[in-house]
Amino acid sequence: MSFELKSLSYTYLSQYRQCPRKFYLSEVLAIPVACPWPLYFGRCVHAGIAAGLIDEETRALSAFEREWDCGITDDFFRDGVVTFTEQIDWSGNDPSDLRALGLAMVRSYMTEIAPSILSPIVGVEMTVRRQVSLPDGGHLPFISHPDLVTEDAIYDFKTASRPWPKKRLKEDLQSTCYMKQIPGHRFLFVIGTKALPVQWQIAEVHRSEAQLDELDSVIIPEFVEGVSAGRFPRRESYLCRWCSYRDIC
């Protein structure tokens, strides 16, 4: 089956680097699967935080509840591309407990983190595009959706089971992509733990000019060439146990 790349994104790059076969099943064949609960949980928390960035705690909590109660809809994800069914894979967790945890996380964010973001806000969940030159002379738009952009920084909010180690921050591709999209800005991850009491990790990521240049000169060309050539090998790792396509891979 032919697949035409019409745009580039961090999601595309990371998914292909993690496992080309997963990219093939998810993006090329577009086989819908139940949405993993961490993804659903994270998106709902993002909705609450986004509302809280421009208003008070009451609106933030209401935005989380509204997103949670609506379930998977066509516009649930910001890029408009949905490869999930209307089902959510809760993996044995109680949805009501996770809902309460999400509300606690948004409430904690509003009291502990929001007051520290003092720089004037440029955009919340904004869309950023730039043209990337390809080896064959063509161009593709690289599309990003930063959670928060201020005058001097890019913030991305994450939910995680534990704080991120330095190695993961050092190797993270998303921060590289976003810093390339918006030059001259610092990049900070704001990571909330999915456990009570909620703890927040604020980690600033640094990238050299060589690392930023490598994105366009090496990482993107390798991805485009692999997809164009139809190379989608299975890449086994510990992540396979959580993959939604594990039963059909």
VEXZARO-116278 format. One record per residue (C-alpha): x, y negated, z; residue in three letters. Coordinates in nm, 3 decimals. Layout:
+---------+---------+---------+-------+
!      c1 !      c2 !      c3 ! lomar !
+---------+---------+---------+-------+
!       X !       Y !       Z !   ALA !
...
+---------+---------+---------+-------+
REM end
This chain:
+---------+---------+---------+-------+
!      c1 !      c2 !      c3 ! lomar !
+---------+---------+---------+-------+
!   0.000 !   0.000 !   0.000 !   MET !
!   0.136 !  -0.340 !  -0.098 !   SER !
!   0.155 !  -0.611 !   0.164 !   PHE !
!   0.211 !  -0.977 !   0.084 !   GLU !
!   0.373 !  -1.190 !   0.347 !   LEU !
!   0.195 !  -1.524 !   0.346 !   LYS !
!   0.356 !  -1.665 !   0.660 !   SER !
!   0.612 !  -1.593 !   0.929 !   LEU !
!   0.570 !  -1.591 !   1.305 !   SER !
!   0.739 !  -1.480 !   1.622 !   TYR !
!   0.473 !  -1.208 !   1.658 !   THR !
!   0.561 !  -1.064 !   1.317 !   TYR !
!   0.934 !  -1.069 !   1.386 !   LEU !
!   0.913 !  -0.919 !   1.734 !   SER !
!   0.669 !  -0.648 !   1.634 !   GLN !
!   0.882 !  -0.539 !   1.338 !   TYR !
!   1.202 !  -0.544 !   1.545 !   ARG !
!   1.034 !  -0.342 !   1.819 !   GLN !
!   0.897 !  -0.080 !   1.579 !   CYS !
!   0.851 !  -0.117 !   1.201 !   PRO !
!   0.594 !   0.164 !   1.205 !   ARG !
!   0.380 !  -0.025 !   1.453 !   LYS !
!   0.397 !  -0.330 !   1.227 !   PHE !
!   0.283 !  -0.112 !   0.938 !   TYR !
!  -0.013 !   0.031 !   1.128 !   LEU !
!  -0.116 !  -0.301 !   1.283 !   SER !
!  -0.046 !  -0.555 !   1.009 !   GLU !
!  -0.022 !  -0.368 !   0.678 !   VAL !
!  -0.300 !  -0.112 !   0.732 !   LEU !
!  -0.470 !  -0.339 !   0.990 !   ALA !
!  -0.601 !  -0.042 !   1.189 !   ILE !
!  -0.801 !  -0.185 !   1.480 !   PRO !
!  -0.741 !  -0.049 !   1.829 !   VAL !
!  -0.872 !  -0.132 !   2.175 !   ALA !
!  -0.706 !  -0.444 !   2.313 !   CYS !
!  -0.454 !  -0.359 !   2.590 !   PRO !
!  -0.568 !  -0.515 !   2.915 !   TRP !
!  -0.241 !  -0.710 !   2.978 !   PRO !
!  -0.291 !  -0.892 !   2.648 !   LEU !
!  -0.655 !  -0.968 !   2.730 !   TYR !
!  -0.565 !  -1.075 !   3.082 !   PHE !
!  -0.286 !  -1.300 !   2.961 !   GLY !
!  -0.498 !  -1.470 !   2.697 !   ARG !
!  -0.771 !  -1.549 !   2.951 !   CYS !
!  -0.517 !  -1.693 !   3.195 !   VAL !
!  -0.374 !  -1.902 !   2.909 !   HIS !
!  -0.722 !  -2.042 !   2.841 !   ALA !
!  -0.757 !  -2.146 !   3.204 !   GLY !
!  -0.412 !  -2.305 !   3.217 !   ILE !
!  -0.471 !  -2.489 !   2.890 !   ALA !
!  -0.791 !  -2.642 !   3.028 !   ALA !
!  -0.617 !  -2.727 !   3.354 !   GLY !
!  -0.339 !  -2.911 !   3.172 !   LEU !
!  -0.584 !  -3.176 !   3.063 !   ILE !
!  -0.833 !  -3.167 !   3.347 !   ASP !
!  -0.894 !  -3.057 !   3.703 !   GLU !
!  -0.893 !  -2.715 !   3.868 !   GLU !
!  -1.270 !  -2.668 !   3.832 !   THR !
!  -1.246 !  -2.686 !   3.454 !   ARG !
!  -0.946 !  -2.453 !   3.451 !   ALA !
!  -1.132 !  -2.185 !   3.647 !   LEU !
!  -1.443 !  -2.225 !   3.432 !   SER !
!  -1.236 !  -2.187 !   3.114 !   ALA !
!  -1.087 !  -1.862 !   3.243 !   PHE !
!  -1.428 !  -1.724 !   3.335 !   GLU !
!  -1.578 !  -1.822 !   3.000 !   ARG !
!  -1.296 !  -1.656 !   2.806 !   GLU !
!  -1.311 !  -1.344 !   3.022 !   TRP !
!  -1.687 !  -1.302 !   2.996 !   ASP !
!  -1.699 !  -1.353 !   2.617 !   CYS !
!  -1.475 !  -1.053 !   2.546 !   GLY !
!  -1.294 !  -0.993 !   2.216 !   ILE !
!  -1.432 !  -1.229 !   1.953 !   THR !
!  -1.312 !  -1.334 !   1.608 !   ASP !
!  -1.149 !  -1.647 !   1.751 !   ASP !
!  -1.009 !  -1.487 !   2.066 !   PHE !
!  -0.653 !  -1.526 !   1.939 !   PHE !
!  -0.524 !  -1.861 !   1.825 !   ARG !
!  -0.395 !  -1.750 !   1.486 !   ASP !
!  -0.735 !  -1.609 !   1.393 !   GLY !
!  -0.594 !  -1.265 !   1.313 !   VAL !
!  -0.763 !  -0.993 !   1.515 !   VAL !
!  -0.662 !  -0.628 !   1.478 !   THR !
!  -0.856 !  -0.511 !   1.783 !   PHE !
!  -1.197 !  -0.359 !   1.829 !   THR !
!  -1.441 !  -0.514 !   2.074 !   GLU !
!  -1.320 !  -0.264 !   2.332 !   GLN !
!  -1.056 !  -0.330 !   2.598 !   ILE !
!  -0.821 !  -0.059 !   2.720 !   ASP !
!  -0.829 !  -0.111 !   3.097 !   TRP !
!  -0.595 !   0.187 !   3.158 !   SER !
!  -0.783 !   0.288 !   3.471 !   GLY !
!  -0.784 !  -0.060 !   3.625 !   ASN !
!  -1.099 !  -0.214 !   3.768 !   ASP !
!  -1.196 !  -0.511 !   3.544 !   PRO !
!  -1.355 !  -0.695 !   3.837 !   SER !
!  -1.028 !  -0.674 !   4.033 !   ASP !
!  -0.832 !  -0.808 !   3.735 !   LEU !
!  -1.085 !  -1.087 !   3.689 !   ARG !
!  -1.037 !  -1.191 !   4.051 !   ALA !
!  -0.659 !  -1.174 !   4.008 !   LEU !
!  -0.680 !  -1.393 !   3.698 !   GLY !
!  -0.881 !  -1.656 !   3.884 !   LEU !
!  -0.627 !  -1.648 !   4.167 !   ALA !
!  -0.346 !  -1.695 !   3.916 !   MET !
!  -0.511 !  -1.997 !   3.754 !   VAL !
!  -0.588 !  -2.148 !   4.095 !   ARG !
!  -0.229 !  -2.089 !   4.206 !   SER !
!  -0.097 !  -2.249 !   3.888 !   TYR !
!  -0.305 !  -2.563 !   3.942 !   MET !
!  -0.173 !  -2.614 !   4.296 !   THR !
!   0.188 !  -2.497 !   4.259 !   GLU !
!   0.297 !  -2.563 !   3.900 !   ILE !
!   0.075 !  -2.822 !   3.731 !   ALA !
!   0.186 !  -3.112 !   3.958 !   PRO !
!   0.551 !  -3.053 !   3.858 !   SER !
!   0.484 !  -3.116 !   3.486 !   ILE !
!   0.533 !  -3.490 !   3.488 !   LEU !
!   0.645 !  -3.566 !   3.133 !   SER !
!   0.370 !  -3.702 !   2.903 !   PRO !
!   0.198 !  -3.416 !   2.723 !   ILE !
!   0.230 !  -3.413 !   2.343 !   VAL !
!   0.016 !  -3.108 !   2.276 !   GLY !
!  -0.158 !  -2.811 !   2.439 !   VAL !
!  -0.182 !  -2.480 !   2.247 !   GLU !
!  -0.082 !  -2.674 !   1.938 !   MET !
!   0.008 !  -2.530 !   1.598 !   THR !
!   0.355 !  -2.606 !   1.458 !   VAL !
!   0.459 !  -2.526 !   1.101 !   ARG !
!   0.790 !  -2.550 !   0.918 !   ARG !
!   0.903 !  -2.421 !   0.579 !   GLN !
!   1.170 !  -2.151 !   0.574 !   VAL !
!   1.386 !  -2.092 !   0.268 !   SER !
!   1.416 !  -1.726 !   0.161 !   LEU !
!   1.712 !  -1.556 !  -0.011 !   PRO !
!   1.512 !  -1.516 !  -0.335 !   ASP !
!   1.460 !  -1.891 !  -0.357 !   GLY !
!   1.105 !  -1.885 !  -0.226 !   GLY !
!   0.961 !  -2.039 !   0.089 !   HIS !
!   0.725 !  -1.930 !   0.362 !   LEU !
!   0.568 !  -2.129 !   0.645 !   PRO !
!   0.678 !  -2.029 !   0.993 !   PHE !
!   0.381 !  -2.080 !   1.226 !   ILE !
!   0.410 !  -2.112 !   1.603 !   SER !
!   0.162 !  -2.181 !   1.881 !   HIS !
!   0.347 !  -2.335 !   2.179 !   PRO !
!   0.141 !  -2.330 !   2.498 !   ASP !
!   0.255 !  -2.677 !   2.603 !   LEU !
!   0.479 !  -2.940 !   2.447 !   VAL !
!   0.586 !  -3.252 !   2.636 !   THR !
!   0.812 !  -3.533 !   2.519 !   GLU !
!   1.124 !  -3.334 !   2.599 !   ASP !
!   1.026 !  -2.971 !   2.663 !   ALA !
!   0.841 !  -2.666 !   2.536 !   ILE !
!   0.664 !  -2.449 !   2.792 !   TYR !
!   0.539 !  -2.095 !   2.744 !   ASP !
!   0.325 !  -1.930 !   3.009 !   PHE !
!   0.351 !  -1.558 !   3.074 !   LYS !
!   0.192 !  -1.304 !   3.306 !   THR !
!   0.416 !  -1.017 !   3.409 !   ALA !
!   0.438 !  -0.737 !   3.661 !   SER !
!   0.763 !  -0.881 !   3.796 !   ARG !
!   0.999 !  -1.177 !   3.737 !   PRO !
!   1.203 !  -1.155 !   3.418 !   TRP !
!   1.571 !  -1.061 !   3.457 !   PRO !
!   1.845 !  -1.279 !   3.309 !   LYS !
!   1.917 !  -1.026 !   3.034 !   LYS !
!   1.562 !  -1.047 !   2.902 !   ARG !
!   1.570 !  -1.425 !   2.906 !   LEU !
!   1.906 !  -1.425 !   2.728 !   LYS !
!   1.782 !  -1.195 !   2.450 !   GLU !
!   1.431 !  -1.338 !   2.414 !   ASP !
!   1.339 !  -1.420 !   2.054 !   LEU !
!   1.030 !  -1.632 !   2.114 !   GLN !
!   1.225 !  -1.911 !   2.280 !   SER !
!   1.470 !  -1.912 !   1.989 !   THR !
!   1.185 !  -1.938 !   1.739 !   CYS !
!   1.014 !  -2.223 !   1.924 !   TYR !
!   1.332 !  -2.422 !   1.981 !   MET !
!   1.401 !  -2.394 !   1.608 !   LYS !
!   1.048 !  -2.517 !   1.539 !   GLN !
!   1.079 !  -2.823 !   1.764 !   ILE !
!   1.444 !  -2.938 !   1.764 !   PRO !
!   1.586 !  -3.130 !   2.057 !   GLY !
!   1.347 !  -2.990 !   2.314 !   HIS !
!   1.428 !  -2.778 !   2.618 !   ARG !
!   1.246 !  -2.447 !   2.654 !   PHE !
!   1.101 !  -2.317 !   2.979 !   LEU !
!   0.916 !  -1.996 !   3.060 !   PHE !
!   0.661 !  -2.022 !   3.341 !   VAL !
!   0.594 !  -1.663 !   3.449 !   ILE !
!   0.325 !  -1.561 !   3.697 !   GLY !
!   0.332 !  -1.219 !   3.861 !   THR !
!   0.016 !  -1.007 !   3.835 !   LYS !
!  -0.005 !  -0.935 !   4.207 !   ALA !
!  -0.126 !  -1.115 !   4.516 !   LEU !
!   0.007 !  -1.346 !   4.636 !   PRO !
!   0.090 !  -1.479 !   4.289 !   VAL !
!   0.453 !  -1.585 !   4.252 !   GLN !
!   0.583 !  -1.817 !   3.980 !   TRP !
!   0.918 !  -1.803 !   3.805 !   GLN !
!   1.031 !  -2.109 !   3.609 !   ILE !
!   1.322 !  -2.019 !   3.383 !   ALA !
!   1.490 !  -2.256 !   3.138 !   GLU !
!   1.639 !  -2.086 !   2.833 !   VAL !
!   1.944 !  -2.218 !   2.648 !   HIS !
!   2.040 !  -2.145 !   2.287 !   ARG !
!   2.350 !  -2.246 !   2.094 !   SER !
!   2.334 !  -2.393 !   1.745 !   GLU !
!   2.477 !  -2.066 !   1.615 !   ALA !
!   2.192 !  -1.870 !   1.774 !   GLN !
!   1.933 !  -2.106 !   1.628 !   LEU !
!   2.093 !  -2.085 !   1.283 !   ASP !
!   2.099 !  -1.704 !   1.301 !   GLU !
!   1.719 !  -1.702 !   1.303 !   LEU !
!   1.697 !  -1.837 !   0.948 !   ASP !
!   2.021 !  -1.689 !   0.814 !   SER !
!   1.996 !  -1.333 !   0.947 !   VAL !
!   1.684 !  -1.239 !   1.144 !   ILE !
!   1.417 !  -1.373 !   0.909 !   ILE !
!   1.587 !  -1.250 !   0.586 !   PRO !
!   1.626 !  -0.900 !   0.733 !   GLU !
!   1.259 !  -0.895 !   0.828 !   PHE !
!   1.138 !  -1.022 !   0.489 !   VAL !
!   1.362 !  -0.780 !   0.301 !   GLU !
!   1.248 !  -0.483 !   0.511 !   GLY !
!   0.879 !  -0.560 !   0.473 !   VAL !
!   0.912 !  -0.633 !   0.100 !   SER !
!   1.093 !  -0.303 !   0.048 !   ALA !
!   0.828 !  -0.111 !   0.241 !   GLY !
!   1.064 !   0.010 !   0.512 !   ARG !
!   0.854 !   0.099 !   0.814 !   PHE !
!   1.042 !   0.370 !   1.005 !   PRO !
!   0.930 !   0.485 !   1.347 !   ARG !
!   1.155 !   0.349 !   1.623 !   ARG !
!   1.115 !   0.553 !   1.938 !   GLU !
!   1.173 !   0.393 !   2.276 !   SER !
!   1.026 !   0.382 !   2.625 !   TYR !
!   0.768 !   0.138 !   2.485 !   LEU !
!   0.603 !   0.422 !   2.292 !   CYS !
!   0.419 !   0.536 !   2.604 !   ARG !
!   0.220 !   0.210 !   2.608 !   TRP !
!   0.170 !   0.173 !   2.234 !   CYS !
!  -0.194 !   0.162 !   2.121 !   SER !
!  -0.098 !   0.358 !   1.807 !   TYR !
!   0.084 !   0.640 !   1.983 !   ARG !
!  -0.184 !   0.897 !   1.896 !   ASP !
!  -0.172 !   0.832 !   1.521 !   ILE !
!   0.192 !   0.731 !   1.474 !   CYS !
+---------+---------+---------+-------+
REM end
